Amino acid sequence: MGPKQNLLIVSLVAGGLVLLYGPGFIRWVELKSEQGHLKTEVSYLQMENGRLYQESRRLREDPAYAEAVARRQLGFTRPGETVIKFRATQKKELSRR
């Protein structure tokens, strides 16, 4: 066998390997990327879970905090209190010329 025939055989084998394993390799790279994104999301969700756990614990154990949250988020008032709500105004931006 000559050098041209050896090159042809190597090329055919390499081409066959690419056809056989190429799609699997591409899928592996995609899955590794997705795994990285999912690990990041899991870390974020674990931190958020910890924050929510602390918040729920504080709401159960600290009556003053629970009252402050109820007042702020739900608009609760004590008997005899009057709530005055202010409408937010937008500031107009002056253009400089």
Secondary structure, 3 states (H helix, E strand, C coil): CCHHHHHHHHHHHHHHHHHHHHHHHHHHHHHHHHHHHHHHHHHHHHHHHHHHHHHHHHHHHCHHHHHHHHHHHHCCCCCCCCCCCCCCCCCCCCCCC
